[in-house]
Amino acid sequence: MLRTLSRVSELPIVVKQLQKNAAQSGVAKTNNYATEATVQVNRPFKLHRLDEGPEMTVQLTKEEALKYYTQMQTIRRIETSAGNLYKEKIIRGFCHLYSGQEACAVGMKAAMRDVDNIISAYRVHGWTYLMGVSPLGVLAELTGMKSGCARGKGGSMHMYSPNFYGGNGIVGAQVPLGAGVGLACKYKGNGGMCLALYGDGAANQGQVFEAYNMAYLWKLPVIFVCENNNYGMGTSSERASCNTDYYTRGDALPGIWVDGMDVLAVRSATEFAIKYVNTHGPLVMETNTYRYSGHSMSDPGTSYRTREEIQEVRQKRDPITSFKELCIELGLITTDEVKAIDLKVRKEVDEATALAKSDTELPLSHLWTDVYSHNLEKKIRGTNGFDIDHIQERKGVNH
């Protein structure tokens, strides 16, 4: 317990006060309300094979503060709803929640440009929302209904949208695929890059290192992101890995360690990484974070860690609470605005949940629609004995 908490413990109060003072010294105000603030990143970045790293001092506008808080709160509410739907046996199969890790996704998305891409594993409900799918599109996909972003055919691990390549159920398989997306960006010359996300549990997969090697040799614009939430599927990182400094495991690839519970630190690190990979080639970024739920809904998450550990992280390091308190202290957000956002998010997700429960499934005949993106034959290949015609509807978000 003490070992794990030492990695996620908060900074001493005096350091937080220094950060607050430094931030407030750079506050720009209009009518006594802050419109922009200069914020010092909480925990210093760790670098591997880099002479300089991300900016420790970042700017935060009121508009950005409201946006990031809304996004993180929406992801939290979606995951809470998903967990409840699973317990009600309305969501079936696998379901991996992102609660506690919201700052990772929101911080990375804040740094992404229109030409950039992202591919991840199976903990992707939040990313699906950030990449343009509504809460209803996410929750209805989880319940297998036709309003889902893949019309209920994909489920928890297979959600997609433009520039978002899922959602992959094979542990670590998304990493070489992400290198392939980076290769496509380089081939097209569009200036884009790809974030290839994986967890500390997948970090020991052989294909991860193969992807590192190829990406380095070809100088691909890929940021390999290890979302280290300190536990794999019931195993702490120390018990599974001989080297838990995941940002150093690319060997020749440079690396950055970032506090994954700090949305502004993640944004700063990602901005730096995007510039780097578009000039020099791939980079490994480790976001040190924490998941509140078990590995999946079938894992209570308390057989290999204590409830007290989870509660302490919630109280001292929660990414949403910490960011909210910082913004209120800086005058960027008022308590009334926070309440308004909370109510709006709750209403939107509750309505989406109700629709996801009452919606209908696709009829049986739709099981063989949109099997191919661009079908070159009239029949679906490999089903000759059934003589099934391919039908294209292109109604899913991923189309």
C-alpha positions as CSV (number, residue, x, y, z in Angstrom):
1,M,0.0,0.0,0.0
2,L,2.7,2.5,1.0
3,R,4.7,1.6,-2.1
4,T,1.9,2.4,-4.5
5,L,0.8,5.5,-2.7
6,S,4.4,6.9,-2.8
7,R,3.9,7.1,-6.6
8,V,0.6,8.9,-6.5
9,S,0.9,10.9,-3.4
10,E,0.2,14.6,-3.5
11,L,2.8,17.3,-3.1
12,P,3.2,18.9,0.3
13,I,0.9,21.8,1.1
14,V,3.7,24.3,1.0
15,V,4.5,23.4,-2.6
16,K,0.9,23.7,-3.6
17,Q,0.8,27.1,-2.0
18,L,3.9,28.2,-4.0
19,Q,2.2,26.9,-7.1
20,K,-0.9,28.9,-6.3
21,N,1.1,32.0,-5.7
22,A,3.0,31.6,-8.9
23,A,-0.1,31.0,-10.9
24,Q,-2.0,34.0,-9.4
25,S,0.9,36.3,-10.2
26,G,0.2,35.8,-13.8
27,V,-3.6,36.2,-13.7
28,A,-5.2,38.5,-16.2
29,K,-8.5,39.9,-15.0
30,T,-11.5,41.7,-16.6
31,N,-14.2,43.1,-14.2
32,N,-12.5,41.3,-11.3
33,Y,-12.9,37.9,-13.0
34,A,-9.8,36.2,-14.4
35,T,-9.7,35.6,-18.2
36,E,-6.3,33.9,-18.3
37,A,-3.7,32.6,-15.8
38,T,-0.2,31.4,-15.8
39,V,0.1,28.0,-14.1
40,Q,3.1,26.1,-12.9
41,V,3.0,22.4,-13.5
42,N,2.8,20.4,-10.3
43,R,5.3,17.6,-10.7
44,P,8.4,18.0,-12.8
45,F,8.7,16.0,-16.1
46,K,11.3,13.3,-16.3
47,L,13.3,13.0,-19.5
48,H,15.1,10.2,-21.3
49,R,17.5,11.0,-24.1
50,L,16.2,14.6,-24.3
51,D,18.2,17.8,-23.7
52,E,15.1,19.8,-23.1
53,G,11.5,19.0,-22.2
54,P,8.0,20.4,-22.1
55,E,7.1,23.8,-20.7
56,M,6.7,23.8,-16.9
57,T,4.8,27.1,-17.0
58,V,1.6,27.0,-19.1
59,Q,-1.2,29.4,-19.9
60,L,-4.8,28.6,-19.1
61,T,-7.7,30.7,-20.4
62,K,-11.2,30.8,-18.9
63,E,-12.6,29.2,-22.0
64,E,-10.1,26.3,-21.8
65,A,-10.8,25.9,-18.1
66,L,-14.5,25.5,-18.7
67,K,-13.9,23.2,-21.6
68,Y,-11.5,20.8,-19.8
69,Y,-13.6,20.6,-16.7
70,T,-16.8,19.9,-18.7
71,Q,-15.0,17.2,-20.7
72,M,-13.5,15.4,-17.7
73,Q,-16.8,15.6,-15.8
74,T,-18.7,14.2,-18.8
75,I,-16.3,11.3,-19.1
76,R,-16.7,10.6,-15.4
77,R,-20.5,10.6,-15.6
78,I,-20.5,8.4,-18.7
79,E,-18.3,5.8,-17.0
80,T,-20.5,6.0,-13.8
81,S,-23.5,5.3,-16.0
82,A,-21.8,2.5,-17.9
83,G,-20.9,0.8,-14.6
84,N,-24.5,1.0,-13.4
85,L,-25.8,-0.4,-16.7
86,Y,-23.4,-3.2,-16.5
87,K,-24.5,-4.0,-12.9
88,E,-28.1,-4.0,-14.2
89,K,-27.0,-6.6,-16.9
90,I,-28.0,-4.2,-19.6
91,I,-24.4,-4.0,-20.8
92,R,-23.0,-7.4,-21.6
93,G,-19.5,-8.7,-22.3
94,F,-16.4,-6.7,-21.5
95,C,-16.5,-3.2,-20.0
96,H,-13.4,-1.3,-19.0
97,L,-13.9,2.0,-17.2
98,Y,-11.7,5.1,-17.4
99,S,-12.7,6.8,-14.1
100,G,-9.6,8.4,-12.5
101,Q,-7.7,8.7,-15.8
102,E,-9.7,11.5,-17.4
103,A,-6.9,14.1,-17.3
104,C,-4.8,11.8,-19.6
105,A,-7.3,11.8,-22.5
106,V,-8.5,15.4,-22.1
107,G,-4.9,16.7,-21.9
108,M,-3.8,14.9,-25.0
109,K,-6.9,15.9,-26.9
110,A,-6.3,19.5,-26.0
111,A,-2.9,19.4,-27.8
112,M,-4.1,17.5,-30.9
113,R,-4.6,19.2,-34.2
114,D,-7.1,18.4,-37.0
115,V,-4.5,16.3,-38.8
116,D,-3.6,14.2,-35.8
117,N,-4.9,10.7,-34.9
118,I,-5.3,8.4,-31.9
119,I,-5.6,4.7,-31.4
120,S,-6.0,3.0,-28.1
121,A,-6.9,-0.3,-26.4
122,Y,-10.2,-1.2,-24.8
123,R,-10.6,1.6,-22.1
124,V,-11.9,4.0,-24.7
125,H,-15.4,5.3,-23.8
126,G,-13.9,8.7,-22.9
127,W,-11.8,9.0,-26.0
128,T,-14.8,8.1,-28.1
129,Y,-16.7,11.0,-26.6
130,L,-13.7,13.4,-27.0
131,M,-13.4,12.5,-30.7
132,G,-16.9,13.6,-31.5
133,V,-19.3,10.9,-30.5
134,S,-22.2,12.0,-28.2
135,P,-22.8,10.4,-24.8
136,L,-25.8,8.7,-26.4
137,G,-23.6,7.3,-29.2
138,V,-21.3,5.9,-26.6
139,L,-23.8,4.5,-24.2
140,A,-26.1,3.1,-26.9
141,E,-23.1,1.3,-28.4
142,L,-22.5,-0.2,-25.0
143,T,-26.0,-1.5,-24.7
144,G,-25.9,-2.8,-28.3
145,M,-28.6,-0.5,-29.6
146,K,-28.9,1.1,-33.1
147,S,-28.3,4.6,-31.8
148,G,-24.7,3.5,-31.0
149,C,-21.8,5.0,-32.9
150,A,-21.3,1.6,-34.6
151,R,-25.0,0.9,-34.6
152,G,-24.6,-1.5,-31.7
153,K,-22.3,-3.9,-33.5
154,G,-19.0,-2.9,-31.9
155,G,-19.7,-2.6,-28.2
156,S,-17.3,-1.4,-25.5
157,M,-14.0,-2.2,-27.2
158,H,-14.8,-1.3,-30.8
159,M,-15.9,2.3,-31.2
160,Y,-14.5,4.6,-33.9
161,S,-14.9,8.0,-35.4
162,P,-12.9,10.2,-37.8
163,N,-9.2,10.2,-36.8
164,F,-10.0,7.7,-34.0
165,Y,-9.0,4.1,-34.8
166,G,-10.5,2.5,-31.7
167,G,-10.9,0.5,-29.5
168,N,-8.8,-2.7,-29.9
169,G,-9.4,-5.9,-27.9
170,I,-6.1,-7.6,-28.4
171,V,-3.6,-6.5,-25.7
172,G,-0.9,-4.4,-27.3
173,A,-2.1,-4.9,-30.9
174,Q,-2.9,-1.2,-31.3
175,V,0.7,-0.2,-30.9
176,P,2.0,-1.5,-34.3
177,L,-1.3,-0.3,-35.8
178,G,-0.5,3.1,-34.5
179,A,2.9,3.0,-36.1
180,G,1.1,2.2,-39.3
181,V,-1.1,5.3,-38.9
182,G,2.0,7.3,-38.4
183,L,3.5,5.8,-41.6
184,A,0.3,6.8,-43.4
185,C,0.7,10.4,-42.2
186,K,4.3,10.4,-43.4
187,Y,3.4,8.9,-46.7
188,K,0.6,11.4,-47.3
189,G,2.8,14.3,-46.1
190,N,-0.1,15.9,-44.3
191,G,2.0,16.8,-41.2
192,G,-0.2,14.7,-38.9
193,M,0.9,12.2,-36.3
194,C,-0.6,9.4,-34.2
195,L,-1.0,8.8,-30.5
196,A,-0.6,5.1,-29.8
197,L,-1.9,4.4,-26.3
198,Y,-1.4,1.3,-24.2
199,G,-1.2,0.4,-20.6
200,D,1.5,-0.7,-18.2
201,G,0.1,-4.3,-18.6
202,A,0.6,-4.3,-22.3
203,A,4.0,-2.6,-22.1
204,N,5.7,-6.1,-22.0
205,Q,4.2,-7.3,-25.2
206,G,6.8,-8.1,-27.9
207,Q,5.0,-6.3,-30.6
208,V,5.3,-3.0,-28.7
209,F,9.1,-3.2,-29.0
210,E,8.9,-4.3,-32.6
211,A,6.8,-1.2,-33.3
212,Y,9.4,1.0,-31.4
213,N,12.1,-0.4,-33.6
214,M,10.4,0.1,-37.0
215,A,9.1,3.5,-36.0
216,Y,12.6,4.6,-35.1
217,L,14.2,3.3,-38.2
218,W,11.6,4.9,-40.4
219,K,11.4,8.1,-38.3
220,L,7.6,7.8,-38.0
221,P,5.5,10.6,-36.4
222,V,4.2,8.5,-33.5
223,I,3.9,9.2,-29.8
224,F,3.8,5.9,-28.0
225,V,1.8,6.6,-24.8
226,C,2.0,4.3,-21.9
227,E,-1.0,5.1,-19.6
228,N,0.6,3.7,-16.4
229,N,-2.3,3.3,-14.0
230,N,0.1,1.2,-11.8
231,Y,-1.8,-2.1,-12.2
232,G,-2.4,-4.5,-15.0
233,M,-5.1,-7.1,-14.8
234,G,-4.7,-7.6,-11.0
235,T,-0.9,-7.3,-11.0
236,S,1.1,-4.3,-9.8
237,S,3.6,-2.9,-12.3
238,E,6.5,-3.9,-10.0
239,R,5.5,-7.5,-10.0
240,A,5.1,-7.6,-13.8
241,S,8.0,-5.4,-15.1
242,C,11.7,-5.4,-14.4
243,N,11.8,-1.8,-15.5
244,T,8.8,0.4,-14.4
245,D,10.3,3.5,-15.9
246,Y,8.2,3.0,-19.0
247,Y,9.3,6.2,-20.6
248,T,12.8,4.8,-20.9
249,R,11.9,1.5,-22.4
250,G,12.1,2.7,-26.0
251,D,15.9,2.4,-25.7
252,A,17.1,4.7,-28.5
253,L,13.7,6.4,-28.5
254,P,13.5,9.5,-26.3
255,G,11.0,9.6,-23.5
256,I,9.0,11.8,-21.2
257,W,7.4,11.0,-17.8
258,V,4.3,13.2,-17.0
259,D,1.9,13.4,-14.1
260,G,-1.2,11.9,-15.7
261,M,-3.5,13.3,-13.0
262,D,-2.7,16.9,-14.1
263,V,-4.5,17.8,-17.3
264,L,-2.3,20.8,-17.9
265,A,0.9,18.8,-17.5
266,V,-0.4,16.2,-20.0
267,R,-1.3,19.0,-22.5
268,S,2.1,20.6,-22.2
269,A,3.9,17.2,-22.7
270,T,1.8,16.3,-25.7
271,E,2.4,19.7,-27.3
272,F,6.1,19.1,-26.9
273,A,5.9,15.6,-28.2
274,I,3.9,16.5,-31.3
275,K,6.5,19.0,-32.3
276,Y,9.3,16.5,-31.6
277,V,7.9,13.5,-33.6
278,N,7.1,15.6,-36.6
279,T,10.7,16.7,-36.8
280,H,12.8,13.8,-35.4
281,G,10.6,10.7,-35.2
282,P,9.0,8.6,-32.5
283,L,8.9,9.3,-28.8
284,V,7.6,7.4,-25.7
285,M,5.5,9.3,-23.2
286,E,4.4,7.8,-19.9
287,T,1.4,9.3,-18.1
288,N,1.4,8.2,-14.5
289,T,-2.2,7.9,-13.5
290,Y,-4.7,5.7,-11.5
291,R,-7.9,3.8,-12.2
292,Y,-10.6,3.8,-9.5
293,S,-12.4,0.7,-10.8
294,G,-11.1,-2.8,-11.4
295,H,-9.4,-3.7,-14.6
296,S,-12.8,-4.5,-16.0
297,M,-16.2,-4.8,-14.5
298,S,-15.6,-8.4,-13.6
299,D,-12.7,-7.3,-11.4
300,P,-13.7,-5.8,-8.0
301,G,-10.2,-4.1,-7.9
302,T,-9.7,-4.7,-4.2
303,S,-8.0,-8.1,-4.1
304,Y,-4.6,-6.7,-5.0
305,R,-4.9,-3.2,-3.4
306,T,-6.8,-1.8,-0.4
307,R,-10.0,0.3,-0.4
308,E,-8.0,2.8,1.7
309,E,-5.5,3.2,-1.1
310,I,-8.2,4.0,-3.6
311,Q,-10.0,6.4,-1.3
312,E,-6.7,8.2,-0.5
313,V,-6.1,8.8,-4.2
314,R,-9.6,10.0,-4.7
315,Q,-9.3,12.5,-1.9
316,K,-5.8,13.8,-2.6
317,R,-5.1,13.3,-6.3
318,D,-8.4,13.2,-8.2
319,P,-7.8,15.0,-11.6
320,I,-11.2,16.6,-11.7
321,T,-11.4,17.9,-8.2
322,S,-7.8,19.2,-8.3
323,F,-8.4,21.0,-11.6
324,K,-11.7,22.5,-10.3
325,E,-10.1,23.8,-7.1
326,L,-7.2,25.3,-9.1
327,C,-9.5,27.1,-11.5
328,I,-11.7,28.4,-8.7
329,E,-8.6,29.7,-6.8
330,L,-7.4,31.5,-9.9
331,G,-10.8,33.0,-10.5
332,L,-11.2,31.4,-13.9
333,I,-14.3,29.5,-12.9
334,T,-16.9,30.4,-10.2
335,T,-18.6,27.9,-8.0
336,D,-21.9,28.8,-9.7
337,E,-20.4,27.9,-13.1
338,V,-19.2,24.6,-11.7
339,K,-22.7,23.8,-10.4
340,A,-24.2,24.7,-13.8
341,I,-21.8,22.5,-15.6
342,D,-22.4,19.6,-13.2
343,L,-26.1,19.9,-13.7
344,K,-25.9,20.1,-17.4
345,V,-23.6,17.1,-17.7
346,R,-25.7,15.1,-15.3
347,K,-28.9,15.9,-17.3
348,E,-27.3,15.1,-20.7
349,V,-25.8,11.8,-19.5
350,D,-29.0,10.8,-17.7
351,E,-31.1,11.4,-20.8
352,A,-28.6,9.5,-22.9
353,T,-28.7,6.6,-20.4
354,A,-32.5,6.4,-20.6
355,L,-32.4,6.4,-24.4
356,A,-29.7,3.8,-24.5
357,K,-31.9,1.6,-22.4
358,S,-35.1,2.1,-24.3
359,D,-33.7,2.1,-27.8
360,T,-34.1,-0.9,-30.1
361,E,-31.5,-3.3,-31.6
362,L,-30.9,-3.5,-35.4
363,P,-33.0,-6.1,-37.2
364,L,-31.3,-9.4,-38.0
365,S,-30.9,-8.5,-41.7
366,H,-28.6,-5.6,-40.7
367,L,-25.9,-7.9,-39.3
368,W,-24.3,-8.1,-42.8
369,T,-24.6,-4.4,-43.7
370,D,-21.3,-2.4,-44.0
371,V,-19.1,-5.4,-43.6
372,Y,-16.7,-3.6,-46.0
373,S,-15.9,0.0,-46.3
374,H,-15.7,-0.3,-50.1
375,N,-17.2,-3.5,-51.3
376,L,-15.8,-4.7,-54.7
377,E,-18.2,-7.7,-55.0
378,K,-21.9,-8.1,-54.8
379,K,-21.8,-11.0,-52.3
380,I,-20.1,-11.1,-48.9
381,R,-16.9,-13.1,-49.4
382,G,-16.6,-16.4,-47.5
383,T,-20.4,-16.9,-47.1
384,N,-21.1,-18.5,-50.5
385,G,-23.3,-21.2,-48.9
386,F,-25.5,-18.5,-47.5
387,D,-25.6,-16.4,-50.6
388,I,-25.7,-13.1,-48.7
389,D,-25.7,-9.8,-50.6
390,H,-23.6,-7.0,-49.2
391,I,-25.6,-3.9,-48.2
392,Q,-24.0,-0.5,-47.6
393,E,-25.9,2.0,-45.4
394,R,-23.0,4.1,-44.0
395,K,-25.1,5.2,-41.0
396,G,-22.5,4.6,-38.3
397,V,-20.3,7.5,-37.1
398,N,-17.3,5.5,-38.2
399,H,-18.5,5.7,-41.8
